[in-house]
Amino acid sequence: MAMGNSNTNTKRTLEEAMSKERLSIEEYGYEFQEVNDQHKLRDIKTGKNFKFDVYREKELNQQRYEEIGEAITEYVYEHLEKMLKLKRVHIPVLPADAGPNEPKGFFFMSENALKSDKLMILIHGSGVVRAGQWARSLIINNSFEAGTMVPYIERAKEEGFGVLITNGNHNYDEKLHKCIKGSENPQDHFVYVWNNFIKKAKAKHIVIVAHSFGGVVVLHGLRNIKEAKERIKAVAFTDSVHSVGHYESSDIKQFFKERTRNWVSSREPLDTPIRSYYKDDTCELVSAGTTEHVWTSHCAKDSVFSFFKEKLDKEEKGKDNDKCAGNGSRCGSDDCEEDDQEGLKGDEQQLETGPEDGKMEKENSKDEGSENDNMVTGDDPIAGTPGEETVQQGKDNMVTGDGLITGTPGEESVQPGKDNMLTGDGSITGTPGEESVQQEKDNMVTGDGSITGTPREETVQQEKR
């Protein structure tokens, strides 16, 4: 495409760019090259990093960035199928909903997903990301491994898990101008996949990794799938934006307390306990070891797998203890003895200390007021207040003075440019150099792209006895 020198030429070029057929990454002059065991997007001719500014017109540069992003989505799909041997499963499954004039969606799962004793479900956030991606911006600007689910999938397979990857943002067919039945939104997509596939799985142990808005999807599933609370043994959230309010049922609150952990963006070292500002939030919070939302899944990976092992081992030990109790006598095993002693110790400690009243309350009303609005960074443009589980549609993206981002979920709110601008239609323009990722805190972006501000979380202080 030639560069235009006037508004007329720019408009004409944009129309041509939008009407052309989708190209591959290589046709845009890029490929993934191995650099220090990581695969990075590089210019085929020069070997240099991805360059955002190619044209004089910002609109053309933005359009090109989005087109390359679509090419990367297809590249990831191909990698899932050819390299990781996952199969693409088309939905809906009912003949009446899957006719020739009806749009079709899909998700991915391993050959043993419905047969394995253990099943891992991976759920992405909102926006432009699709199955297999955590953050498109990381794939383009950092590495294939950092922005995709590939490291999780490989590790899950090594540990004997079947794998299923949802594709909740694929909701609409552009050619047929119709929504995909059963996948009208990410929440409905998850329920549909569960009821038609996961429900039939033989897995005794189901675990979930859910990033950002994926937490809202999981909460929706727990509310609407009868057996979910029983079958899901552990959920690892990565900077999830779900909200469990005072109105939530006691069994869901108990589920979050016993079986979930949320790795949140924080300045604290990885796995440092973080105090929640919401007293009804029963989910354990720990630091993901990064202040950037889009990096939380990648940075927390090893800790997530350790968490799953801890929960599944505890589940198996609990079953063994139940068998012992069912015999009507002590089995005499070391495990039983140890568990009994720890149980007595815990009861004594509870009597001595009592409940920690007010532990989850905020320290002052100023902090409470500043945290009322949920925000989403990275590839997940979500807005709303705590307790809401859906994204407000049709709003123009706005970046407020405190760094919060609101907008329509169909757009990617992180672009590689410095001085990014959000336009009325929700598109983003900018120059390369930094990510416009804002965290869930009172962040301000300085001129050099660094992020300053007061953290959303507080490190849990250990009380002296």
N, C-alpha and C positions, 0 to 999 in steps of 0.2 A: 504494500500500500504506500502510495506516495504521500509525502507530507503536504498538507494544505496550508495556504498562506492567508486565507480569508475565512470568515464564518461560513460562507456558502460551500467552499471546498471542504471544510471540516465536516459539515453536516453530511455532504455527499459521501465522504470517505467513511464516516461512521455507519451510514446506512449500508454501504457495501460490506463493511466488516461484520455487521450484525446478521446479514443475510447469507454469508458464505457458509459452506459446510464446515463441520468441526474438524480441526486438524489434530495430528498427533504431536507429542512433545518434540519429536525430532524435526517435524516440519516447521516448528517455530525456532529451530536452531539450537535446541537444548537436549541434553541427555543426562542421566544419572551416572556419575563417575565415582569410583571408589576412592575415598580419601581417608586414610587412617581408620579403616574398618567401618567407615560410614559412607553412605551413598548420597552424594550432594549434586544438586542441579547445577550443571555447568554448560557454558557456551561450547558447542561442538568444535568450533574453529579456534577460539582463543583460550578455552579452558577456564575462563573467568566466571565469577558468580553471576547469578541472575541480575539483569539490569532492568529497572523499572522504566526509567526515562529513555525512550527511544524516539518518540515523536515530540514535536513542539507543543502539540495540543494535549492537555491533561486528559481530555475525554478519550483520546485514542490510546494513551498509555494505560488508562484504567480498563478500557475495553479489552486491550491485549492481555492484561493481567488476569482478567476474569476468564478469557478464552483459554489461557494456559492452565488456569485452575480447573476448568472442565476437562481438559486433556489429561491432567493429573488424576482426576477422578477415574477416568477410564483406565489409566495406567495401573492404578491401585486395584481396580476390579480384576484386571488381567493377572496381576501378581497373585492375588488371592486364589485364583483358579489354577493357574499354571504352575506357580512355584510352591504354594502352600497346599495345593490339592483340595481346596474347598469347593463345594458345588453350589451353583447359583440355583436357588429354589424360587420358582415363580408363584406369585399370589395375585389375586385370590384363587382359591381352589375349587369353589363351586362352579359348575358349568354355566349356570345362569349369570354369574358375575364375571366370567372369564371368556365371554364370546369375542368374536373377531372385531367388534366395534366397541369393546370395553378396554379401558387402559389396564395395564398390568404392572405390578411392582415385583420386587424380589428381595431376598436376603441371602446370606451365605451360612453354610454350616459344613462341618467336617463329615466324612463318611460315617464315622462312629458316633456322631452327636446324639442320636436317639437310642444308641445301644450301650454306650459307656456307663460305668458306675458313677462317674463324675462328669458334670457338665458345667462349662464356663460360658456365660453370656456376656458379650461386650456391647455396650450402648454408648453411642457418641452423643455430642451435644447438639445444639440447634444450629440453624444457619445453612451455609453452603456445604458443610461436611457431609459425607455419605459413608456408607459401610466401609470399614477398614481405616477410617481417618479419625484422628483426635483433633488436629489443627492443620488446615491447608497452608496457612502462612508459614508454619514451621517446615513443612515439606519443601516449599519453594525457597525459603531463605536460610534454612539450617541443614536439615538432612531428612532423608526418607524415613529413617528409623525413628527420629525424634517426633515426627508428626503423624506417623501411622500406628496402627495396632499390631503391626507385624511382630515386634519383640514380645508382646503379650501372647500372641497366637503361638509362636515358636516355643515359648516357655511352657504354655499350657499343654501343648502336645507332649513335651518332654516329661511332664509330671502326670501324664495319663488322663488328661481331661479331653472330653469331646468339646468342640467349640461351636458356638452359634453367634453370628454377628447380625444385629438388627440393622435396618436401613430406613429409619423412621422419618427422614427428611425427604424421601422420595414419595411425594403425595399426589402429584399432578402430572398429567400427560399433556405436554404442550401442543402436540399435533391434534389430539382428539378434543382438547379443551375440556377435560373431565378429571375429576378426582378419582383416585384409585380406591375402589370399594374395600373397606376394612382398614385402609391406611390413610384416611383423610387427614390425620395428624400423627405425630410421634407416639402419643399415648395410645390411640386406637390401634396403631400398627403393632405395638408390643402386645396388647391384649389379643389381637387377632393371631399373631404368630404363636403366642402361648396356647391359646385354645385349640389351634389346629395342628400344632407340632410339638411344642415343649411338653404339653400335657401328656403326650404319648411316650415321652422319653422314659427309659428304664432307670435313669440316674437316681441314686439314693441321695446324692449330694449335689445340689445346684448352687453355684456361686455367681455373683454378678459384679462386673466393673462398670460403673456408670459415671461419665464425665459431665459436669455442668448441668445442662437441662436434662440430661439422662437421669438425674436424681428425681426430678419431677415425674418422669416416665415410670420409674420404679415405684414411687409412692402411689401413683395412679393404679398401677398393677396390683399392689397390695390391697388397695381399696376395692378393686373390682374382680379379682380372680380369687375364688374361694380357697383353693388349696395352696396359694402362693406362700402364705406365711408359714405353712408347715414344711413345704418342700425346699424353699430357699434357705440355705444354712448360713450364708454370709453375703454381705454386700459391701464392696469397697467403693466409696464415692471419691471422686477427685474434683475438688472445688465445686461440689454440687450446689445448686441454687434452690433445692427443695426447701420447704418450710413445714414443720410439724407444729401446728398451733395447739392452743388449749382445748379446742373443739375436737381434736383427733381422738379416735377410739383408744381405749386403754390397751387393747391388744396390739395395735400398731405402734403405740408408744413403747410398749414392752419389747416388741420386735426390734425397733431401732436401738434400744438400750443394750440388748443382748447380742445382736448380730450385725451391727453396722459400724463403720468407721469412715470418717470423712477427712481426706488429706487436703487441707486448705492452703491457699497461697499465704505465705508468711515469711518474715525475715528470720525466724527461728530455725535452728538446725532440723533436719529431717526427723520426723516422729516425735518432736517435742510436743507435749500435751498443750492444747489451746483451750482457753475458756470461752464458752459461748455466751453471747449477750442475751440469749433468749432462754428463760427458765423452763419453757416447755420443750426445748430441744434436747431430746434424750440421746441423740447420736454422738458418739465419741468423736472429738475433733483433735487432729494432730497436724503438725506442719508437714507440708509437702517438700520442704527444703528449697522452695523458690518463691519469689514474690510475683511471678508472672503466671497468670491464669492458664495460658496455653501450654505451659511446660509441666503442669502438675501431674498429669498422667504418666509422662515419661520419667520424671524424677522419682515418683513414688513406686515404680514398678516392683522393685525387689521387696520393699516393705509390704506391698499389697499381697504378694505371694506368701510371705511369711505369716501375714494375718490370716489368710485362707488356711494355711497348714495348722495354725493354732486353733482355729475354730473347728475344723474338721477332726483334728485329733481329740478335741474336747468332746465333740459329738460322739465319736467312737468310744471314748472312755466312759461317757455317760451311759451308753448302751450296755457296756460290760458291767457297770455298777448295778444297772437295773436287773441284769441276769443274776448277779450275786444276791440282790435283795429278794428276787423271785424264788430262790432256793430255800428261803426261810432260815438261813444260817449264814454266818460269816464265811466267806470263801477263803479268807486267810491270805489273800494276795497283797503284795506291797502296794499296789495301786489303790485298793480299797482302804487299807490302813491310812495311806497318805491323804486320800480324799476326806476320810472321816475326821482326821486331825485338823485339816485345813478348814473344814466346815465348822468344827467346834471353835477354832480360833477366830473365824469370821463372826460367829454369833457373839463371842465374848467382846470382840472389838466393837460390834454394833451397840451392845449394852453400855459400854464405857463412853463412847463418843457421841452417840445419838446422831440424828440427821443433821446435815450441814445446812441449816436454814438460810435461805437467801443467797446460796452460793452462786446461783445463776443470774441473780439480779444485776443490773448495771449499776455502776458506781454513782452516776449522776445523770440527770435528765438531759444534759447537753449531748452526751454520747449517744443516749437512746434516740434522741431526735435525729441525729446525723446518720443513723443506720436504718431508718425506716424503709428506704427504697432499695429493693434488690437491684443489683446491676450485674451485667455479664460482660466479660471481656473476651478477647481472642476471637474465635470463630463463632461465638455464641451471643448474638445481639438480643438479649432478653431484657424486658423491663417489667416492673411490677412491685407490689408491696408484699411483705411477708404474709404467707398464707395463701397467696394466689398460686395457682398451679398452671396457668396458661399464659402465653405471651400476648400482650395487647397488639392487635393487628392494625396495620394501616397508618402507623404514626411515622412521621419523618424522624430520621435519626437526629439526635441532638447530643452534643457533648457539653455537659454542664460545667460550671466553674470548679466543682469539687471532683471532677474526673469521672462522674457516673455517665454511663452510656445507655441511651434508650433507643428503640427503633424497631423496625420490622424484621422478623426472624428470617426472612429469605435472603438477607444480605450478610456478607462477612464483614464484621466490624473491625478487623485487624488488617491493615495493609502495610506493606513494607516501607511506606513513605514517612518522612519527617514532615511536620506541618500538614497533617492530613486534614481534609475538609470533608464534611458530610453534606451531600447535596439534598435537594428537596425530594428526590425520588429514592433516597436511601443509599445511593451509590457513594463510593469513597474515592477521593483522589489524593494524590500526595507524591512526594519524592522519596527515593529509596534511602535507606540508612537505618531507620529504627522502626520498631513495631509500635503502633499506637495502642498498645494493650494497657488498659487501666485495671487496677485491682479493686476488690470490694473493700475499699477504704477511702479516706478523704485524700486521694492522690492529686497532685498537681504535676503536670508535665512541664519541665523546664525547657529552655531553648535548645539545650544539647540533647534532648530526648530522654534524659534521666527522669526517674520518678521519685517524687518526694511526698511525704505525707504521714499522717498518723495511722498506724496499722489498725485493721478492723478487729484483730484478735488480740487478746492478752495472754501472755504465757501464764500457765497455771502456777501459782506460787504454792510451794509446799508449806503447809502449816506445821509449826513446831508444836510438839506435844508437851 
